[in-house]
Amino acid sequence: MIVLEPVLEVTDPAGFTLWPVAGMEPYGFLPLSGALAPAEVGTAVMSIAAHNDVVPAADDHPPRPAGPLGSFLHGLLTMDDLFASGGMRVTDTVSGVTLLPGCCNGLEERRDWFDVLDRDGWASFGHDPSPLAERHVDAVRLTVDAERDDSPVIELTVGELRRLLTAAERDLTEFLALVAAWAIRQLARHADPVTSALARALALTAQGPPSASSRRPGAVA
């Protein structure tokens, strides 16, 4: 059985006190779906905010607030291009092989998976490791690390991958609904802008998968 999950790279929750978070191993991957507990939603929001906790370069951006909550959310709420470190995790439960997103890959770039099916026929998803997807007629081969000659691979049909990607999109949409409800309880007046910012960070729209124009340019490690 092949399992595909949208996963978010978790930042270190140690010492974080702005809202409740789950104790998780930093730099591990948290699957996003509508089944997360409130503390796991808090961890996801914290991680995405931390991924974007930078000072905007443009002069027309407002200054960073002095308060701890406003300061932490500042990049998330003011940056034009947002990033959600992670991607798709694919597991073959029979062989035990798992493909993980590499460094500098983001969930907002997941349109590349549909390019494998409908356009170029291949895509890579970060580095260290360097996962690669290639279409061969009606099959797709997923290479866990293209830099290794002996890399494990996962193979599935084009139809199966398309169904899995569609289900992953539903998982993200349901996760965002959790965020909206969570933010009302935890962030008060920041609830609407935080929910909107996370929708942008995850390239979510009511129409379905992100458009090619929403992709983030390749990051440099």
Summary of the structure (lengths in Angstrom):
residues: 221
radius of gyration: 17.6
end to end distance: 33.5
largest distance: 56.2
contacts: 660
relative contact order: 0.17
helix: 37%
strand: 20%
